[in-house]
């Protein structure tokens, strides 16, 4: 996702270039004078860059989407629900015992893990933004709110599946007693109000490349939170994170399948869009995160995730190289313009370049003294970043 999810952690080796140009309003003045304005305001936004005739590609793919995309959605009746993983309130005796057990397990888990889990949950909870974003893409948006276009059915079905993720994590965190739910709820409201700017320019070429990257990033993040939960002895939480990761993996398969088809039909436009997104950097969905206190909240969350190995700069490079291989970018030749060939060559060298940058960044981090930051999500306790 989301999400949102996680996810959704910044690529640390490019901290300044990763973000779009964002101005943080003066909190004390702007929030009182203009409470309707988002705290983070994005400048220099670009819209509708795709040539109009390219929309015909997506119209022609509707039958393909019906047979190859919608089949990756699960029926509601066969889907897990948050209730399946949580204490059952209909059984009063067992309910309180189950909560006691949950809280007992939660006490053994350190604050830094909870910072990562909360960040993942907040990202997932900003789902209204992600459905809105999908419906900005020219040629595939839901034109009515209940359109029977396969693209629209996919977007609504994907959203419905993703909605369970934030619900489940939020209910678990509420029951755990380990986090400040009011601060978390404020962060969610701020984030949805700010939106997101991922530089896809209303183009489904760029948009589906972004979602392919993000779903894989989210899968990795939730998979790693599952591993950490297991290591800390909370098998139920590991099961929760694992179930969410499995959904994200299936969604990754759907979006990468769309882009694979675009490479087949219009390799030049696809490879140029891929290179364009990577030059602009893949911005994580929660990059405008704010809790009312920390203007650098997202960067601090990302630093904790990097340190714990939940999601790191190495993962960013791994995802890029995975997608380059998945879409057979290196072998592209027929149908490429000069710009397309340059884009192909750029993409094939980029992963190694990122790895070299990360090696240098790791060396610098090892020489620096670790610092700590107070997170409102865990009652202002200090967490090492």
C-alpha positions in Angstrom: 0.0 0.0 0.0 -0.6 1.1 1.2 0.3 1.6 3.9 0.5 2.9 2.9 2.8 0.6 3.6 4.5 1.1 5.0 4.6 1.7 3.2 6.5 3.7 2.6 9.8 4.3 4.2 12.3 6.8 2.7 15.3 5.9 0.7 17.9 7.2 3.2 20.8 7.7 0.8 18.9 10.4 -0.9 17.1 12.1 2.0 16.9 15.5 0.4 16.3 14.6 -3.2 13.6 12.0 -2.3 11.0 14.4 -1.3 9.1 16.7 -3.7 9.4 20.4 -2.9 7.4 20.6 0.3 6.9 23.7 2.4 6.0 23.2 6.1 3.7 26.0 7.2 4.5 27.8 10.4 2.5 25.6 12.7 1.7 28.2 15.3 0.4 30.8 12.8 -0.9 29.0 9.8 -3.0 26.4 11.7 -4.8 29.2 13.5 -5.3 31.5 10.6 -6.1 29.0 7.9 -7.0 25.7 9.6 -8.3 24.3 6.3 -4.8 24.4 4.7 -2.7 21.3 4.7 0.3 21.5 7.0 2.6 20.3 4.2 2.1 22.1 1.0 3.6 20.7 -2.2 4.7 23.2 -4.9 5.4 22.8 -8.6 2.9 20.0 -9.3 2.7 18.6 -12.8 -0.5 17.2 -14.3 -1.7 15.3 -17.5 1.7 14.8 -19.2 0.6 11.6 -21.1 -0.3 12.1 -24.7 -4.1 11.8 -25.1 -3.9 9.1 -27.7 -2.1 6.8 -25.3 -5.4 6.4 -23.4 -6.5 4.2 -26.2 -4.1 1.6 -25.0 -5.9 1.3 -21.7 -9.3 1.2 -23.4 -8.1 -1.7 -25.6 -6.8 -3.6 -22.5 -10.2 -3.8 -20.8 -10.9 -7.4 -21.8 -7.3 -8.3 -20.9 -7.8 -6.7 -17.5 -11.0 -8.6 -17.0 -9.3 -11.9 -17.5 -5.8 -11.2 -16.1 -6.3 -8.6 -13.4 -9.6 -9.1 -11.7 -8.9 -12.8 -11.2 -6.2 -11.7 -8.7 -8.8 -10.2 -6.4 -10.1 -12.6 -3.7 -13.9 -12.9 -3.0 -15.1 -11.4 0.2 -16.3 -14.8 1.4 -12.8 -16.3 1.0 -10.9 -13.3 2.5 -9.7 -13.1 6.1 -11.1 -10.3 8.3 -9.5 -8.4 11.2 -11.9 -10.2 13.6 -10.2 -13.5 12.7 -6.9 -12.4 14.5 -8.3 -10.5 17.5 -9.9 -11.3 20.8 -13.6 -12.2 20.3 -15.8 -9.8 22.2 -18.8 -12.1 21.9 -17.2 -14.5 24.3 -16.9 -12.4 27.5 -14.9 -14.8 29.6 -12.3 -15.6 27.0 -12.3 -12.0 25.6 -10.7 -10.5 28.7 -8.2 -13.4 29.0 -7.2 -13.0 25.4 -6.6 -9.3 25.9 -4.5 -10.0 29.0 -2.4 -12.4 26.9 -2.1 -10.0 24.1 -0.9 -7.2 26.4 1.5 -9.6 28.2 3.1 -10.4 24.8 3.2 -6.7 23.8 5.2 -5.8 26.9 8.1 -7.9 25.6 8.4 -5.8 22.4 10.7 -2.7 22.3 9.6 0.8 21.4 11.6 1.0 18.2 9.6 -2.0 16.8 6.3 -0.2 17.7 7.5 2.9 15.9 7.9 0.9 12.8 4.5 -0.9 13.3 2.7 2.3 13.9 4.3 4.0 10.9 3.1 1.0 8.8 -0.4 1.2 10.2 -0.6 5.0 9.6 0.4 4.5 6.1 -2.3 1.8 5.6 -4.9 4.1 7.2 -4.3 6.8 4.6 -6.1 4.5 2.1 -8.6 7.2 1.0 -5.6 9.1 -0.5 -4.5 6.0 -2.4 -7.9 5.4 -4.0 -8.1 9.0 -4.9 -4.6 8.8 -6.5 -5.5 5.8 -8.6 -8.6 7.7 -9.8 -6.4 10.5 -11.1 -4.8 8.3 -13.8 -6.1 9.2 -17.2 -7.8 6.3 -19.1 -8.4 4.0 -16.1 -10.2 6.1 -13.5 -13.6 5.3 -12.1 -15.8 7.8 -13.9 -18.9 7.4 -11.8 -18.0 5.9 -8.5 -19.6 2.6 -9.5 -18.2 2.1 -13.0 -18.2 -1.4 -14.4 -15.0 -0.8 -16.3 -12.5 -3.5 -15.2 -10.0 -0.8 -14.2 -12.6 0.8 -11.9 -13.6 -2.6 -10.5 -10.0 -3.4 -9.8 -9.4 -0.1 -8.0 -12.5 -0.6 -5.7 -11.6 -4.2 -5.1 -8.0 -3.4 -4.3 -9.2 -0.7 -1.9 -11.6 -3.0 -0.2 -8.9 -5.6 0.4 -6.4 -3.0 1.6 -8.9 -1.5 4.0 -8.6 -4.6 6.3 -4.9 -3.9 6.8 -5.1 -0.6 8.7 -8.2 -1.8 10.5 -6.4 -4.9 11.8 -3.2 -3.2 12.9 -5.1 -0.3 14.5 -7.2 -2.6 16.6 -4.2 -4.6 17.6 -2.3 -1.5 18.6 -5.3 -0.2 20.6 -5.5 -3.4 22.6 -1.8 -3.6 23.2 -1.7 -0.5 25.4 1.8 0.3 24.2 1.1 3.3 22.1 -0.6 6.7 22.3 -3.7 6.2 20.2 -4.7 9.8 20.2 -1.4 11.0 18.8 -1.6 8.2 16.2 -5.1 9.2 15.2 -4.0 12.8 14.9 -1.2 11.7 12.6 -3.6 9.8 10.4 -5.9 12.8 10.1 -3.0 15.1 9.2 -1.7 12.6 6.6 -5.0 12.2 4.8 -5.5 16.0 4.9 -2.1 16.5 3.3 -2.5 13.9 0.6 0.5 12.7 -1.4 2.4 13.9 -4.4 4.2 11.0 -6.1 4.9 12.7 -9.5 2.9 10.3 -11.6 1.4 13.3 -13.6 -2.0 11.5 -14.1 -0.2 8.9 -16.3 -1.1 5.3 -15.8 2.3 4.3 -17.2 4.0 6.1 -14.4 1.2 5.3 -11.9 1.3 1.5 -12.3 5.1 1.6 -12.2 4.8 3.4 -8.9 2.3 0.9 -7.5 4.4 -2.0 -8.6 7.4 -0.6 -6.7 5.3 0.3 -3.7 3.4 -3.0 -3.3 6.7 -4.8 -3.3 8.1 -2.3 -0.7 5.1 -2.8 1.4 5.4 -6.6 1.2 9.0 -6.4 2.3 8.1 -4.1 5.2 5.3 -6.2 6.5 7.2 -9.4 6.0 10.0 -8.0 8.1 7.7 -6.8 10.9 6.4 -10.3 11.0 9.9 -11.7 11.4 10.7 -9.3 14.2 7.5 -10.0 16.0 8.3 -13.7 15.9 11.8 -13.1 17.2 10.2 -11.1 20.1 8.0 -14.0 20.9 4.6 -12.7 19.6 3.5 -15.3 17.2 0.0 -13.8 16.9 1.4 -10.5 15.8 3.7 -12.3 13.4 0.7 -14.0 11.9 -1.1 -10.6 11.6 1.8 -9.0 9.7 2.3 -12.1 7.6 -1.3 -12.1 6.5 -1.0 -8.5 5.4 2.3 -9.2 3.6 0.6 -12.0 1.6 -2.0 -9.6 0.4 0.7 -7.1 -0.6 2.5 -9.8 -2.5 -0.6 -10.7 -4.5 -1.2 -7.0 -5.3 2.4 -6.6 -6.4 1.8 -9.4 -8.8 -1.2 -7.6 -10.3 0.5 -4.3 -10.8 3.7 -5.8 -12.2 1.5 -7.8 -14.6 -0.1 -4.6 -15.9 3.3 -3.0 -16.5 4.6 -6.1 -18.2 1.7 -5.8 -20.6 2.5 -2.2 -21.2 6.1 -3.1 -22.0 4.7 -5.6 -24.5 2.4 -3.1 -26.3 4.5 0.1 -26.0 8.0 -0.6 -24.8 9.3 2.8 -25.6 6.6 4.7 -23.6 7.0 2.1 -20.8 10.7 2.3 -20.4 10.8 6.1 -20.6 8.1 6.2 -17.9 10.1 3.8 -15.7 13.3 5.8 -16.1 11.4 9.1 -15.4 9.9 7.7 -12.2 13.4 6.5 -11.0 15.0 9.8 -11.8 12.4 11.6 -9.8 12.8 9.0 -7.0 10.0 6.8 -5.7 8.5 8.9 -2.9 6.9 6.8 -0.2 3.1 7.2 0.4 3.4 8.6 3.9 6.1 11.2 3.0 3.8 14.1 4.2 3.4 12.5 7.7 3.0 14.8 10.6 1.8 14.4 14.2 1.3 18.0 15.2 4.8 18.2 16.8 7.6 16.8 14.7 8.0 18.3 11.2 10.6 15.6 10.4 8.4 12.7 11.6 8.6 10.7 8.4 12.4 10.9 8.2 12.7 9.9 11.8 10.3 6.9 11.3 12.3 6.0 8.2 15.6 6.1 10.1 14.3 3.7 12.7 13.0 1.3 10.0 16.4 1.5 8.3 18.3 0.7 11.5 16.0 -2.3 12.4 16.2 -3.6 8.8 12.4 -3.3 8.4 12.9 -1.4 5.1 16.2 0.0 4.0 18.1 1.7 1.2 19.3 -1.8 0.2 15.7 -2.9 -0.2 15.1 0.1 -2.5 17.9 -1.0 -4.8 16.7 -4.6 -4.6 13.2 -3.6 -5.8 14.6 -1.6 -8.7 16.7 -4.5 -9.9 13.9 -6.9 -9.4 11.6 -4.8 -11.6 14.3 -4.3 -14.2 14.6 -8.1 -14.4 10.8 -8.8 -14.2 10.1 -6.5 -17.1 13.2 -7.7 -19.1 14.4 -4.1 -19.5 18.0 -5.1 -20.4 16.8 -7.0 -23.5 14.7 -4.2 -24.9 15.7 -3.2 -28.4 12.9 -3.4 -31.0 10.7 -0.3 -31.0 12.9 1.8 -28.9 13.6 5.5 -29.8 16.9 7.1 -28.9 15.3 8.3 -25.6 14.0 4.8 -25.0 17.5 3.4 -25.4 19.0 6.0 -23.0 16.2 5.2 -20.5 17.0 1.4 -20.8 20.7 2.0 -20.2 20.1 4.3 -17.3 17.8 1.8 -15.6 20.2 -1.1 -16.0 23.1 0.7 -14.3 21.0 2.4 -11.6 20.8 -0.5 -9.1 24.6 -0.8 -8.8 24.9 3.0 -8.5 22.5 2.9 -5.5 24.4 0.1 -3.9 27.7 2.1 -4.1 26.0 5.2 -2.6 24.5 3.1 0.2 27.9 1.6 1.0 29.3 5.1 1.5 26.3 6.2 3.5 26.7 3.1 5.7 30.3 3.9 6.4 29.3 7.5 7.4 26.5 6.2 9.7 28.9 3.8 11.4 31.2 6.7 12.3 28.4 8.9 13.6 27.2 8.8 17.2 23.7 7.4 17.4 21.1 10.0 18.5 17.6 9.5 19.9 14.3 11.2 19.0 11.2 11.4 21.1 8.2 9.9 19.3 4.7 11.0 20.4 3.4 7.6 19.2 5.1 5.9 22.2 4.3 8.6 24.8 7.3 10.8 23.9 9.8 8.1 24.9 13.2 8.4 23.2 13.9 6.0 20.4 17.3 5.6 18.7 17.4 6.7 15.0 
